[in-house]
Amino acid sequence: MIKNVIFDIGNVLVTFLWEDLAGELGFDEDAIRIMNERVIGDRWNELDRGVMSEKEAVEYIKEALPGLEDKFDVLWSRIGEVIESYDYSENWVCELKQRGANVYLLSNFPKDLFTRLSKTKMPFLPYVDGKVISSFVQKIKPDPDIYECLMDTYGLNPDECVFIDDRKVNVDAAKALGMHGIVFTSYEEAKKELDGILLQ
């Protein structure tokens, strides 16, 4: 029986539309491709892992963006603009709570950014039963350690948990530890799949 629903945050409960802002700031297609390949797919992990200060991590990221350093400074100064709670997020969490499920968060997220935005951009936070944020524990998905950290911290049994994330590699890692998993592609599809699991 599933007792616990575990959500990723970015692109599941909140937006992360950095490419829209980058385009607005004058990043061309090549620059956005470089950002995806060298930053989001690689160096951003050091922010998420919380092993560097924000200043150190930003400088490390900028090393991968020769000629774009100033634009990235502007992008980073406005990064909060790309994060907004989806219209459904708070209601979805509250509905699950009303149905008797426990709700947890397991997310890769930079520490300073999470601290700054959690009070204003994440209205669902007061309703969750617990959370593990990568930068606070210096572990990131899909490393098994971060899933085990959540299980150990809250005394959860993996086969009583379903994990929802927009990245298949993260869901696969959860399944390898015995959890149920849903790859998030849309609210409608994920809710339908989750409802089916909860009825089992």
ABEGO torsion letter per residue (X at the ends): XBABBBBBABGAABBBBAAAAAAAAGBBAAAAAAAAAAAAABAAAAAAAGABBAAAAAAAAAAABBGAAAAAAAAAAAAAAABBBBAAAAAAAAAAAAAGBBBBBBBBBBAAAAAAAAAAABAAAAABAEBBBAAAAGBBOABAAAAAAAAAAAGBBAAABBBBBABAAAAAAAAAAGBBBBBBABAAAAAAAAAAAAAX
